[in-house]
Amino acid sequence: MASTDTKEQILDAAERLLSAYGFAGTSLRSVTKEAGVNLAAVHYHFGTKEDLLRAVLSRIVIPVNRERLEMLERVEAAAGGEPPTLEGILEAFIAPDLRLIRDLGERGVIITRFLGRSYTEPAEMVQALIREQYEELGQRFMEVTARALPDVPQAELYWRFKLVVGVLTYILADTDRTGGYAEDLSDVDGTVRRLVAFLAPGLRAPVPAPQPAEAATERQIS
């Protein structure tokens, strides 16, 4: 078996197991058994279990983030010198994940579970890897969103964008789609329209006035 084939086989196996059992529930030995390789092959190609998780994340996230940035650039270009539309920014952030899942068929279901588990994994090391993958992208989207919403303070905008990420994470993690009202993620355009229609008003909402206790805390901090 070629070295490249072995590496991809290990990544595929790790992706399946991590999506089902999470980082804590997946051992390197279970990956080797699933992939049909020996432990030395895993260590040769990836080193540690942490490095393997990073490689699985990168294989999924890097092309998705690249598409996000390309879409965002098109939204900015369409706006000329004006602030880009909030709806366009949200679509650029949301649609690439959903397209990937739809286009990969059965593996798309596995990736949905894997991303949902990874985003909500309590282990600090896993969260550090997630931040590593998304920090630069998040800053870029925050900068553009701030231009679209100049009246929303930076701290408030950060908090609201975390809610956007939270909603998308829930959609990805909610793999029980047996109910009569379950969402169909294969309908990317429809899902994006629903999410944008829900999220844009929340991002635009007036900033609530601080309560007396909050105002006193802010004065102490300043």
N, C-alpha and C positions, 0 to 999 in steps of 0.2 A: 504494500500500500504506500502510495506517495506521501511525503511528509505533509504536503498541503491538505490532502484528503484526511489524514489522521487528525490534523489540527481542527478542521471543520467538523469532523465526527465528534471530537471531544466537546467542541462548542455547542453542537446540536444537543448532545446528551446532557450537558450542564444546563442548557436553557430549559429543557424539559423538566429536569429534576428540581431546579430552582423555582420554576413556576409552580410546581406541585407542593414542594416542601419548604421553600424559603432557604435562606443562607444557613441558618442554624441546623436545619433538618437535612442538609445535603452534605455528605462527606465526599472526599476525593475518591475513596474506594467505591462508593456507589456510582460515581461518575465513570470510573474506569470500567465497572461492570456493565453499565448502560451503554457505553461507547464500544465495548469489546476490545479494549486496549489495556496495557499494563500501566502501573503507577509511574514507572519511569518516563513513559511518553507524556503524561500530564506534567510532570516536573520539568521535562525537557522543553516543552512548548510554552508553559505558563508559569512555572515556578510554584507559587503558593496558591492556596484556595482564594485568597483575596485577589491575587493577580488574575485568576481565572474569572472571578466575578467581574472584574474591571473589563476583561476582554469580551465577555458576554454582553455587558452593558454597551461597550463602545461599538460593537458590531451592529447593534440596533440603533443607538442614540445618535451616532455621528452622522449617518446619512439623513435621518429625520431632522436633526438640527440644521444641517446644510440646506435642506428644502425650506425649513422655516425662515432662514435668513434670506434665501432667494426670493421667497414670497414677500417678505417684509421690504426688501429693496424695491420690488415692483410696486408695492403700496406707496412707498415714499416717492418713487419716480412719478407715479400717477398724480400725486398731490402737488407736484412742482415745488415751489418754495413755501407752500402752506403746510400747516400741520396735517399729517395723514389722518384718515378716518379711523375712529376707534373700531368700527366693525371690521375694517380691513386688517387691522392689527390683530384682533382676536381670531379672525379666520386663519391668518398666517401662523398663529400659535397653535391652533387646535387641529386644523385639517391634516397636516402631515402624519401625525400619529394615527389618525383614523384611516387614511389612505393605505399606510403600510399594513395595518391589520387586515384591511379588506383584500389587498392585493396578494397577500401571502397565504390565503386560504386556511388550511388546518393549522399551519405554523402560526398564522396570525392570531388564532385563539390562544396558543401557547404564549406568544409574546404579550398578549393582553394580560394574561394571568401573571406573567413574569414582571411586567412593568408595574402592575397594581401592587404586587407583593413587595417589590423593591422600594417603591415610593413610600410604603407604610411600614417597612421593616424597622423594628425598634433599635436594632444594634447600631451603635454610634459609627462603627467602621463602615457599615453599609450606607448610612446617611452621608458620611463623608465622601464616599464614592459617588453618590448621587449629586452632591454639591459640586464635586469635581467635574462631572459631565455637564452640568447645567449652569454653573455660575456665570460664565462669560455670556451665554445666551440670555440668561435672565437679566443681566445688566443692560444688554442691548435693547431688549423689549421694554424694560422699565424706562429707559431714556426716551424711546419713541412714544410710549404711552404718556409720559409726562408732557410731551409736546402737544399731544392730542387733548390732554386734560390739565391745562395750566393752572386751574383754580383748585386742584386737589393737592394738598401738601404731600411732600415726598414720603413721610412716614405713613400717612394714611393710604397713599397709593401702593406702597409696598404691601401693607396689610391686605388691601383689596385684591392685589394680584395673587397673593397667597391663596385667597379664596377661589380665584379662577383655577389655579393649579389643583386645589382641593377638589373642585367639581370634576375636572378632567380625570383626576386620579380615581375618583369614585366610579366614573363611567367605565374606566379601564378595568378596575378591580372587581366590578359587579358582574361576575361571570354566570350568575343564575338568571338566565334569560328565558325561563320556562313560563313565566306569568303572561297573562293576556295583554298586559300593557308594557311588556319588556321592549327595550329599545333595540333597533336593528342597526348594528354598527356597520353593516355592509352598505347602508344608505348614507354615504358620507355627506353628501350635500344637505340632505334633510337633517342629519344630526348636527352639522355645523350651524345650519340656520336656527335650529332650536336653541343650541347653546349660546350663540351670539345674541339672539333675541332675549335670552334670560340674563346673560352676564353683562351686556353693555349698559343697561340701566343701573345695575348695581355699581359699576365703576363710575358712572356719571352722577350718582346720587349726591345730594348736598352733604357736606361734611357736618356731622352732628356737633352741636355746641357742647363744649365740655361741661360736665356736672361740677358743682362746687368742690367736691373732694378731688376731682381730676385737676381742676384749675389750681388748687392749692398745691398739689403734687408738682405740676408743671412749674409753678413759681419757685418751689424749693429746688428743683433741678437746675433752673436757670440761675 
